[in-house]
Amino acid sequence: MVILQTLLFVGFALLGRWFQLHPEKVFPQGWFTSENSFSARLFRAEITAIGVFAVFGGTYSALFAALRSVASRSEVLYGVVVCICFISGIAAAALVRREVKAQPRHKSESPYVWWP
């Protein structure tokens, strides 16, 4: 059961990474009128928030599912496991954000619409 939970949470984290790396595949092309329209900026903020939450939550939960049996009887070890999972989740989310920022901006092929 632990292996299944861990794989499920790892998949959730990878889905969050995919959301952040490929936002153009979430909505059909031609959804926004310009790059700086309110809806385009809101879309980028939503994709960032959902992706960061998924990466952090998936990483935290996968590590916690794998390590919680180690700390089943000690509150101190339980606290250490929670801290390790929390720090790992933050590190994973930061690494994915750095990877997203290193990508070049997506160029729209249509002169009438913009895509993030």
Residue pairs with C-beta under 8 A, 6 or more apart in sequence:
2 65
2 66
2 69
5 61
5 62
5 65
6 62
6 65
6 66
9 57
9 58
9 59
9 61
9 62
9 65
10 58
10 62
11 58
12 54
12 57
12 58
12 61
13 54
13 55
13 57
13 58
13 59
13 62
13 92
14 58
15 54
15 58
16 50
16 51
16 52
16 53
16 54
16 55
16 56
16 57
16 58
16 96
17 51
17 54
17 55
17 96
17 99
19 26
19 47
19 50
19 51
19 54
20 47
20 48
20 51
20 52
20 55
20 96
20 97
20 100
21 96
21 99
21 100
21 103
23 43
23 44
23 47
23 106
23 116
24 106
24 115
24 116
26 47
27 43
29 108
29 109
29 110
29 113
29 115
30 110
30 112
30 113
30 115
31 39
31 43
31 113
31 115
32 39
32 40
32 43
32 113
32 114
32 115
32 116
33 40
33 113
33 114
34 40
34 114
35 114
35 116
37 114
40 114
40 116
43 116
44 116
47 116
48 97
51 96
51 100
52 93
52 96
52 97
55 89
55 92
55 93
55 96
56 89
56 90
56 92
56 93
57 89
59 85
59 88
59 89
59 92
59 93
60 85
60 86
60 88
60 89
61 85
63 84
63 85
63 88
63 89
64 81
64 82
64 85
67 81
67 84
67 85
68 78
68 81
70 77
70 81
71 77
71 78
71 80
71 81
106 115
106 116
108 114
108 115
